[in-house]
Amino acid sequence: MRSWHASAAAFGTLLIMSDVHSDSDELSHMLATVARHGGCALVPPAGHVTLPDGFALPDDLRRFYELCGGAVLFEGAPFEWRLNSPQQLVPASPRLLG
């Protein structure tokens, strides 16, 4: 049986990734922690992220995609979360983001 608390802890670990800017060892450690929790899975890396001209990917997100191709959190739960693969990224207008 999967533990919701373990999955929630893994999700919290993944959320703080945005605070990791240059320490790839710390990011690798956080992703390993996520992968060890029940109900969470990392997708194998899917190649380099290519974006249209004029778009840039933050360094920490680029490193995330170098290490894995996305993630599934709370798998099988009614509130399952998926972190898309780099091929599924969709540019957003700054006006929508506020």
LUMMIVO-595686 format. One record per residue (C-alpha): x, y, z. Coordinates in steps of 0.5 Angstrom, whole numbers, plus 2048, in hexadecimal, padded with zeros to 3 digits. Each point is the difference from the previous one (the first is absolute). Example, Ala and Ser with C-alpha at 12.3 -4.5 7.8 and 13.67 -1.06 7.14 Angstrom:
{rec {819; 7F7; 810}}
{rec {802; 807; 7FE}}
end
This chain:
{rec {800; 800; 800}}
{rec {803; 807; 7FE}}
{rec {800; 805; 806}}
{rec {7FE; 807; 7FE}}
{rec {804; 803; 805}}
{rec {806; 7FD; 7FC}}
{rec {7FE; 803; 7FA}}
{rec {7FE; 807; 803}}
{rec {807; 800; 803}}
{rec {803; 7FE; 7F9}}
{rec {7FC; 806; 7FD}}
{rec {802; 805; 805}}
{rec {808; 7FE; 7FE}}
{rec {7FE; 801; 7F9}}
{rec {7FD; 807; 801}}
{rec {806; 803; 803}}
{rec {804; 7FE; 7FA}}
{rec {7FF; 807; 7FD}}
{rec {805; 802; 806}}
{rec {805; 7FC; 7FD}}
{rec {804; 804; 7FB}}
{rec {807; 7FE; 7FF}}
{rec {801; 7FA; 805}}
{rec {7FE; 7FA; 7FB}}
{rec {802; 7FB; 806}}
{rec {7FB; 802; 804}}
{rec {7FB; 800; 7FA}}
{rec {802; 7F9; 7FF}}
{rec {7FF; 7FE; 807}}
{rec {7F9; 803; 800}}
{rec {7FE; 7FC; 7FA}}
{rec {803; 7FA; 803}}
{rec {7FC; 801; 806}}
{rec {7F9; 801; 7FC}}
{rec {802; 7F9; 7FC}}
{rec {800; 7FD; 807}}
{rec {7F9; 802; 802}}
{rec {7FA; 7FB; 7FF}}
{rec {7FB; 803; 7FB}}
{rec {806; 804; 7FC}}
{rec {804; 7FF; 7FA}}
{rec {805; 803; 7FC}}
{rec {800; 800; 7F8}}
{rec {806; 7FE; 7FD}}
{rec {804; 806; 7FD}}
{rec {7FD; 802; 7F9}}
{rec {805; 804; 7FD}}
{rec {802; 807; 7FF}}
{rec {7FB; 805; 801}}
{rec {7FF; 804; 7FA}}
{rec {7FC; 807; 800}}
{rec {7FE; 805; 7FA}}
{rec {804; 806; 7FF}}
{rec {7FF; 805; 805}}
{rec {7FE; 7FB; 806}}
{rec {805; 7FE; 806}}
{rec {800; 7FA; 805}}
{rec {802; 802; 807}}
{rec {807; 7FC; 802}}
{rec {7FC; 7FC; 805}}
{rec {7FB; 7FE; 7FC}}
{rec {805; 7FE; 7FA}}
{rec {804; 7FC; 805}}
{rec {7F9; 7FD; 803}}
{rec {7FF; 7FD; 7F8}}
{rec {808; 7FE; 800}}
{rec {7FE; 7FB; 806}}
{rec {7F9; 7FE; 7FE}}
{rec {7FB; 801; 7FB}}
{rec {7FA; 802; 805}}
{rec {7FD; 7FD; 806}}
{rec {7FA; 7FD; 802}}
{rec {7FE; 801; 807}}
{rec {7FA; 7FD; 804}}
{rec {7FF; 7FB; 7FB}}
{rec {7F9; 7FD; 800}}
{rec {7FE; 805; 805}}
{rec {7FA; 804; 7FE}}
{rec {805; 806; 800}}
{rec {805; 7FD; 7FC}}
{rec {805; 805; 7FE}}
{rec {805; 800; 7F9}}
{rec {806; 804; 7FF}}
{rec {800; 800; 7F8}}
{rec {805; 7FE; 7FC}}
{rec {804; 805; 7FC}}
{rec {7FD; 7FF; 7FA}}
{rec {7F9; 801; 803}}
{rec {802; 807; 803}}
{rec {7FC; 806; 7FD}}
{rec {802; 807; 800}}
{rec {7FC; 805; 804}}
{rec {7FE; 807; 7FF}}
{rec {803; 805; 805}}
{rec {7F9; 803; 800}}
{rec {7FD; 7F9; 803}}
{rec {805; 800; 805}}
{rec {7FF; 806; 803}}
end
